[in-house]
């Protein structure tokens, strides 16, 4: 099958990445594109929008961003809000675009809650998925676009980031918009693509910082070096673009610097963008990992589609002599390598940092799936054999999980029975998982059966070298697993880890005129669910301390003997309120 990109005629004097005039779209082709786009939206509703607010905040990151949104909606601090932190009122770590979107959503809905704060990530994910679908359709076919968007939606790291109250999806959307626009600008040299290119860079800067300009700039320079065509820099109207991005994004930095001064400059410019590259205890923060950490993180983050990457690499290798720098696949590979290389150089590394290269990986997978569905079935027989073996291993794993859930639902405490065999860090979760499995048994059993059936379909499709069926089976199995996590597993476990129930019980205990303080402890989600400022008490102990204090449970047990006559721990009837690491203590005799 000829490459749709390479089939475009190239005039000797033409610019790089030429593109032919798009062919007329027939009524049936247009209907197919509309139906495929509708499938993407429907899948997004089920996998990302459904149960968006079901899981309470239970990690450090989400309520930390939620507090910024709360300050905007309740205190009106839209430029540089201060939030409660371990050292007092602190400057946020990231620019405010995500928080602005969350605040607008909260004001429209009338509630600054989990759903409102997570919605911007889900909404930007939908737009990004539709952009990937559109790009795949324009570059190759509607089927390639559909496969790319569905694969991206079900990649582990993307599925997690698209339903989280974090800024990462905001950065990713801006970078994707900029880099896809750059691709189509290089192919057509049409000035209209410069508008979304620079708009995407501004969005990325307001989403997470100057990296939103740095990464597209490096991709541009690499492509110029590969094509040896400096005229593209002139045609990109760099001065106007820099002015547009500077006005759109830089104006906020100027205002924030005026409001926050040195504290803002140190936190958001130096600490978040410069010091992250230094492997130094003096300057650096957390997440220090070696370079190979990101390679493993990428393979895990792309799951379950990691299994198709060898086939993608093999097809690209076979076609290497026909692929030139004008090929869109080369651009996508440059996109991937630039993002990966940039974060590999930094001392601070997290798996979610690579999220902005996932659309490029998904587009390559979409191209591969489209090509593979039309190639001779036996062409990748070796890959089908590997996938068949992996499929049987996954069937055995899911069947074991299904048996455990079934036994738990029938009243057999099998998880508690094997608790001693689990790692020490996981033993505390066994009772929670057991309770969750019993509470959501019917939904969980149904989804596990669906996953089992889908995986069996994958094995049959691999045996028959039916690549369309194999792709559909993996997507269906991934969908069932993601739904089981979103609807049952994560909400059940998070209820025990979250301070939502605990703070609700604390609120019932305290009268409106009582003050609450942290003492040798701090939790972002406790402040978020308290829905007000909780000061930190740093005075003498126990004499002179406030009546009500929030303390770390282990710290209270250590300090209890010296304060036994003056303070007592408040107990709650709700068991989940007592599961966390915080305790409420109060002064006696008043």
C-alpha positions in Angstrom: 0.0 0.0 0.0 1.5 3.4 -0.9 2.2 5.8 1.9 -0.5 8.5 1.8 2.1 11.1 2.7 4.8 10.0 0.3 2.2 9.9 -2.5 2.0 13.7 -2.5 4.0 15.1 -5.4 6.9 17.3 -4.4 8.0 20.1 -6.7 11.7 20.8 -6.7 11.3 24.5 -5.7 8.5 23.8 -3.2 8.8 24.3 0.5 9.3 21.3 2.8 6.4 19.1 3.9 4.3 19.9 0.8 0.7 18.8 0.9 -1.7 18.3 -2.0 -5.1 19.9 -2.1 -7.5 17.8 -0.1 -9.7 15.6 -2.2 -13.4 16.1 -2.3 -15.1 14.3 0.6 -18.0 12.1 -0.4 -21.2 12.0 1.6 -20.4 8.6 2.9 -16.8 9.6 3.9 -18.2 12.6 5.7 -20.7 10.4 7.5 -18.0 8.0 8.5 -15.9 10.8 9.9 -18.9 12.2 11.9 -19.8 8.7 13.2 -16.2 8.0 14.3 -16.0 11.4 16.0 -19.2 10.6 17.8 -17.7 7.3 19.0 -14.8 9.2 20.5 -17.1 11.5 22.3 -19.3 8.6 23.6 -16.1 6.7 24.8 -14.9 9.9 26.5 -18.2 10.3 28.4 -18.0 6.7 29.7 -14.3 6.7 30.5 -13.6 10.2 31.7 -16.8 12.2 32.4 -18.8 9.4 34.1 -17.9 9.2 37.9 -15.6 12.2 37.6 -16.5 13.4 41.1 -17.1 10.0 42.6 -13.7 9.7 44.2 -12.8 12.1 47.0 -9.5 13.9 47.1 -7.1 11.6 48.9 -3.6 12.5 47.6 -1.5 15.5 48.1 -1.7 16.9 44.6 -5.4 17.2 43.9 -6.5 19.1 47.0 -3.4 21.3 46.7 -4.6 22.5 43.4 -8.2 22.5 44.7 -7.2 25.0 47.4 -6.1 27.5 44.7 -9.5 27.2 43.0 -11.2 27.6 46.4 -9.3 30.8 47.0 -10.3 32.2 43.6 -14.0 31.4 44.1 -14.2 32.4 47.8 -11.6 35.1 48.2 -11.4 36.6 44.7 -7.7 36.2 44.4 -7.5 35.5 40.6 -4.0 36.7 39.9 -1.9 35.0 42.6 -3.9 33.4 45.3 -2.2 32.2 48.5 -3.2 28.8 49.8 -2.6 27.0 53.1 0.6 25.1 53.2 2.9 23.4 55.7 4.8 26.6 56.3 1.8 28.9 56.3 0.1 30.7 53.4 2.2 29.8 50.3 2.4 30.8 46.6 1.1 28.2 44.2 3.7 26.2 42.3 2.1 26.5 38.8 0.5 29.2 36.6 -3.2 29.7 37.0 -4.9 28.6 33.7 -6.1 25.3 35.1 -7.3 27.0 38.3 -9.1 29.7 36.3 -10.9 27.0 34.4 -11.8 25.1 37.6 -13.0 28.3 39.2 -15.2 29.2 36.3 -16.7 25.7 36.3 -17.2 25.9 40.1 -19.0 29.3 39.8 -21.3 28.0 37.0 -22.2 24.9 39.0 -22.3 26.7 42.3 -20.0 24.3 44.0 -16.2 24.2 44.4 -16.1 20.4 44.6 -14.1 17.5 43.1 -16.2 17.3 39.9 -15.8 21.0 39.2 -12.1 21.0 39.8 -11.4 17.9 37.7 -13.6 18.9 34.8 -11.0 21.1 33.1 -8.7 18.1 32.7 -11.5 16.0 31.3 -12.7 18.8 28.9 -9.2 19.5 27.6 -8.7 15.8 27.2 -11.8 15.6 24.9 -10.6 18.4 22.8 -7.1 16.9 22.6 -8.6 13.5 21.6 -10.7 15.1 18.8 -7.6 16.9 17.6 -5.7 13.6 17.4 -8.7 12.1 15.6 -8.7 15.0 13.1 -4.9 14.9 12.6 -5.0 11.1 12.0 -7.8 11.5 9.5 -6.1 14.3 7.6 -2.7 12.5 7.5 -3.9 9.0 6.7 -7.6 7.9 7.1 -10.6 8.2 9.4 -9.8 4.7 10.7 -6.3 5.8 11.6 -7.7 8.8 13.4 -10.2 6.7 15.3 -7.6 4.1 16.4 -5.2 6.8 17.5 -7.8 8.6 19.6 -9.2 5.4 21.2 -5.7 4.2 22.0 -4.7 7.5 23.5 -7.9 7.6 25.7 -7.1 4.2 27.2 -3.4 4.6 27.8 -2.8 4.3 31.5 -1.1 7.7 32.1 -3.6 9.6 29.9 -6.6 8.0 31.6 -5.2 9.0 35.0 -4.3 12.6 34.1 -7.6 13.2 32.2 -9.6 12.7 35.4 -7.3 14.3 37.9 -7.3 17.8 39.4 -3.8 18.6 38.2 -2.2 21.0 35.7 -0.6 18.4 33.5 -3.5 18.0 31.0 -3.5 21.8 30.6 0.1 21.8 29.6 -0.3 18.7 27.4 -3.3 20.2 25.5 -1.4 23.5 24.8 1.7 21.6 23.6 -0.3 19.2 21.5 -2.2 22.1 19.9 1.1 23.9 19.1 2.9 20.9 17.8 0.1 19.6 15.6 -0.3 23.1 14.2 3.4 23.2 13.5 3.2 19.9 11.6 0.4 21.1 9.4 2.2 24.5 8.9 5.3 22.7 7.7 3.2 20.7 5.3 1.3 23.6 3.8 3.1 26.8 4.9 -0.3 28.3 5.3 -0.3 31.2 7.7 -3.6 30.1 9.3 -1.8 27.4 11.2 0.3 30.0 13.0 -2.7 31.1 15.0 -3.3 27.8 16.8 0.5 27.3 17.0 1.1 30.4 19.0 -2.2 30.1 20.9 -1.1 26.6 22.0 2.2 27.9 23.2 0.4 30.6 25.3 -1.9 28.0 26.7 1.0 25.7 27.6 2.9 28.6 29.3 -0.2 29.6 31.3 -0.7 25.9 32.1 2.7 25.0 33.5 5.4 27.6 32.6 8.1 28.5 30.1 8.4 24.8 29.0 5.4 25.6 26.9 7.6 27.7 24.6 10.9 25.7 25.0 9.6 22.4 23.7 8.0 23.7 20.5 11.0 25.9 19.9 13.4 22.9 20.1 11.1 20.9 17.8 11.2 23.7 15.3 15.0 23.9 15.4 15.4 20.2 15.0 13.1 20.2 12.0 14.9 23.1 10.4 18.2 21.3 11.0 16.8 18.1 9.3 15.3 19.9 6.3 18.2 22.4 6.1 15.6 25.0 5.2 16.0 28.3 7.1 13.1 29.9 5.1 10.6 28.3 7.5 11.8 30.6 10.3 11.0 33.6 8.2 7.6 32.3 7.2 6.7 31.6 10.8 6.6 35.3 11.6 8.5 34.7 14.8 8.5 38.3 16.0 4.7 38.5 15.8 4.4 35.1 17.4 6.7 36.0 20.3 4.7 39.2 20.8 1.4 37.4 20.8 2.6 34.7 23.3 4.3 37.4 25.4 1.1 39.5 25.7 -1.2 36.5 26.2 1.0 34.7 28.8 3.7 37.1 29.8 1.2 39.7 31.1 0.2 37.3 33.8 3.8 36.8 34.9 4.3 40.6 35.1 1.1 41.0 37.3 2.1 38.0 39.4 5.6 39.4 39.9 4.1 42.7 41.1 1.8 40.9 43.5 4.1 38.1 44.7 7.5 39.7 44.4 10.6 37.6 45.2 8.5 34.8 46.7 6.7 34.3 43.4 9.9 34.6 41.4 11.8 32.0 43.5 8.9 29.5 43.5 7.6 29.6 40.0 10.6 30.7 38.0 13.6 29.4 39.8 12.4 26.4 41.8 9.9 25.0 39.2 11.8 25.7 36.0 15.6 26.1 36.7 16.4 24.1 39.9 14.6 21.0 38.6 17.5 20.4 36.3 20.0 20.4 39.2 20.7 17.2 41.1 21.4 19.1 44.3 20.0 18.9 47.8 20.3 22.7 48.1 18.3 23.6 45.1 16.3 20.6 44.0 13.1 19.2 45.2 11.7 15.7 45.0 11.3 13.1 42.2 15.0 12.6 41.6 15.5 9.6 39.3 18.1 8.4 36.8 17.5 8.8 33.0 16.3 5.2 32.4 13.5 5.8 34.9 11.6 7.7 32.2 12.0 4.8 29.7 10.2 2.4 32.0 7.7 5.0 33.0 6.8 5.5 29.3 6.4 1.8 28.6 4.1 1.5 31.7 2.2 4.7 30.9 1.4 3.6 27.3 -0.2 0.3 28.6 -2.0 -1.7 27.2 -0.7 -0.4 23.8 2.9 -1.1 24.7 2.4 -4.5 23.2 1.9 -3.0 19.8 5.1 -0.9 19.8 7.4 -3.7 18.5 5.1 -4.0 15.5 5.1 -0.3 14.9 8.9 -0.2 15.1 9.2 -3.2 12.7 7.0 -1.6 10.1 8.9 1.7 10.3 12.2 -0.1 9.9 10.9 -2.0 6.8 9.8 1.3 5.3 12.9 3.2 6.3 14.2 3.7 2.8 10.9 5.3 1.7 10.6 7.6 4.7 12.2 11.1 4.3 12.3 14.1 6.5 9.1 15.3 4.8 7.2 12.3 6.2 4.8 13.1 9.1 6.1 10.0 10.9 9.6 11.6 11.1 8.0 14.7 12.7 6.1 12.6 15.2 9.3 10.8 16.1 11.1 14.1 16.6 8.2 15.3 18.8 8.6 12.2 21.0 12.4 12.4 21.2 12.5 16.1 22.0 10.0 15.8 24.9 11.7 12.6 26.2 15.2 14.0 25.9 14.2 17.3 27.6 12.8 15.6 30.7 15.6 13.0 30.7 18.1 15.9 31.2 16.3 17.2 34.2 17.1 15.8 37.6 13.5 15.9 38.6 11.5 13.2 36.8 7.9 12.0 37.0 6.0 9.7 34.6 3.3 12.4 34.0 6.0 14.8 32.6 6.0 12.7 29.4 2.3 13.1 28.9 2.8 15.6 26.1 4.4 13.0 23.8 1.5 10.6 24.2 -0.5 12.1 21.3 2.5 11.5 18.9 2.7 7.9 20.1 -1.0 7.5 19.6 -0.9 8.9 16.1 1.9 6.5 15.1 -0.1 3.6 16.6 -3.2 4.8 14.6 -1.1 4.8 11.4 0.2 1.3 12.2 -3.2 -0.1 13.0 -4.6 1.3 9.7 -1.7 -0.1 7.7 -1.9 -3.4 9.5 -5.6 -3.9 8.9 -4.9 -3.7 5.2 -1.6 -5.6 5.0 -1.4 -9.4 4.4 -2.5 -11.1 7.7 0.7 -13.1 8.0 3.0 -10.1 7.8 3.3 -9.7 11.5 2.6 -13.3 12.5 5.4 -13.2 15.1 3.7 -10.3 16.9 0.4 -12.1 16.8 2.0 -15.1 18.5 3.5 -12.8 21.2 0.2 -11.1 21.8 -1.6 -14.5 22.0 0.8 -15.6 24.8 0.4 -12.3 26.6 -3.4 -12.6 26.2 -3.5 -16.0 27.9 -1.4 -14.6 30.8 -3.8 -11.7 31.2 -6.7 -14.0 31.1 -5.2 -16.0 33.9 -4.6 -12.8 35.9 -8.1 -11.5 35.4 -9.6 -14.9 36.2 -7.7 -14.9 39.5 -9.0 -11.4 40.4 -12.5 -12.5 39.3 -12.3 -15.5 41.6 -11.1 -13.4 44.6 -14.0 -10.9 44.1 -16.5 -13.7 43.8 -15.3 -15.3 47.0 -15.3 -12.0 48.8 -18.8 -11.3 47.6 -19.9 -14.7 49.0 -18.5 -13.8 52.4 -15.1 -15.5 52.3 -12.5 -13.1 53.6 -9.8 -14.4 51.3 -7.9 -11.0 51.1 -7.6 -10.9 54.9 -6.5 -14.5 54.9 -3.5 -13.8 52.6 -2.8 -10.4 54.2 0.4 -11.7 55.8 1.9 -12.7 52.4 1.5 -9.2 51.0 4.3 -6.6 51.1 4.3 -4.6 54.3 3.3 -1.4 52.5 0.2 -3.2 51.0 -1.0 -5.0 54.1 -2.9 -2.0 55.4 -4.9 -1.9 52.2 -6.2 -5.5 52.4 -9.3 -4.7 54.6 -10.2 -1.7 52.5 -10.0 -3.7 49.3 -12.0 -6.5 50.8 -14.7 -4.0 51.9 -14.7 -2.3 48.4 -15.0 -5.7 46.6 -18.0 -6.6 48.7 -19.7 -3.3 48.4 -19.4 -3.0 44.6 -19.4 -6.7 43.8 -22.0 -6.7 41.1 -20.5 -3.9 39.1 -17.0 -5.3 39.6 -18.0 -8.8 38.7 -19.8 -7.7 35.5 -16.8 -5.6 34.4 -14.3 -8.3 35.1 -16.4 -10.8 33.1 -16.4 -8.2 30.2 -12.7 -7.9 30.5 -12.2 -11.6 30.5 -14.5 -12.0 27.4 -12.6 -9.2 25.6 -9.2 -10.8 26.3 -10.4 -14.1 25.0 -11.6 -12.3 21.9 -8.0 -10.9 21.6 -6.5 -14.4 21.8 -8.9 -15.7 19.1 -8.2 -12.7 16.9 -4.4 -13.1 17.3 -4.7 -16.8 16.4 -6.7 -15.8 13.2 -4.4 -12.9 12.5 -7.4 -10.6 12.6 -5.9 -7.3 13.5 -9.1 -5.2 13.7 -10.5 -7.7 16.1 -7.3 -7.6 18.2 -7.4 -3.9 18.4 -11.1 -3.8 19.3 -10.5 -6.5 22.0 -7.7 -4.6 23.7 -9.7 -1.4 23.7 -12.7 -3.2 25.2 -10.6 -4.9 27.8 -8.9 -1.7 28.8 -12.3 0.0 28.9 -13.7 -2.6 31.3 -10.6 -2.3 33.6 -10.7 1.5 33.6 -14.4 1.5 34.4 -13.9 -0.9 37.3 -11.2 1.3 38.7 -13.2 4.5 38.3 -16.5 3.2 39.5 -15.5 0.8 42.3 -11.9 0.3 43.2 -10.6 3.9 43.5 -13.7 5.4 45.2 -13.7 2.6 47.8 -10.1 2.9 48.7 -10.1 6.7 48.5 -12.9 6.9 51.1 -10.5 5.4 53.6 -7.5 7.5 52.7 -9.4 10.8 52.2 -10.0 13.3 55.1 -13.5 14.1 53.8 -15.3 11.9 56.4 -12.8 12.9 59.1 -13.3 16.6 58.5 -17.1 16.2 58.4 -16.9 14.5 61.8 -14.7 17.3 63.1 -17.1 19.9 61.9 -20.0 18.2 63.8 -17.9 18.3 67.0 -16.8 21.9 66.9 -19.2 24.8 67.5 -19.1 27.8 65.1 -17.1 29.8 67.7 -14.4 27.2 68.1 -11.1 27.6 66.3 -9.2 24.7 64.8 -5.4 24.6 64.4 -2.8 22.2 63.0 0.0 21.2 65.4 3.0 19.4 64.0 1.0 18.3 61.1 -0.5 19.5 57.8 -2.8 18.0 55.1 -4.0 19.8 52.0 -7.2 17.7 51.8 -8.1 18.5 55.4 -8.0 22.2 54.6 -9.9 21.7 51.4 -12.7 19.9 53.1 -12.7 22.3 56.0 -13.4 24.9 53.4 -11.6 27.6 55.3 -8.2 28.6 56.6 -6.7 26.3 59.3 -3.8 28.1 61.0 -0.7 26.3 62.3 0.0 26.5 66.0 3.7 26.8 66.8 3.6 27.9 70.5 4.4 26.0 73.7 3.0 22.5 74.4 0.9 21.6 76.1 0.5 24.8 78.2 -1.0 27.6 76.2 -2.1 25.5 73.3 -5.5 26.0 71.7 -8.5 23.9 72.7 -8.8 22.0 69.4 -5.8 20.7 67.5 -5.3 18.4 64.5 -2.2 16.2 64.9 -0.6 13.3 63.2 -1.8 10.1 64.8 1.7 8.7 65.4 2.9 12.1 66.8 -0.1 12.2 69.2 0.7 8.7 70.5 4.3 9.8 71.2 3.2 13.0 73.0 0.1 11.6 74.8 1.9 10.8 78.1 3.0 14.4 78.7 -0.4 15.8 77.9 -2.7 13.1 79.3 -4.1 15.4 82.0 -4.7 18.3 79.6 -5.7 16.8 76.3 -7.8 13.9 75.0 -8.4 12.4 71.6 -11.8 12.8 70.2 -13.3 9.6 68.9 -15.9 9.3 66.1 -18.6 6.8 65.4 -17.8 6.8 61.7 -15.0 4.3 61.3 -13.8 5.9 58.1 -13.3 9.1 59.9 -10.8 7.3 62.2 -8.9 5.5 59.4 -6.6 8.4 58.4 -3.4 9.6 59.8 -4.9 12.7 61.5 -6.6 12.9 64.9 -8.5 15.6 66.6 -7.5 16.3 70.2 -9.1 18.8 72.6 -8.2 20.3 75.9 -10.1 18.9 78.8 -11.7 20.7 81.7 -13.2 23.6 79.7 
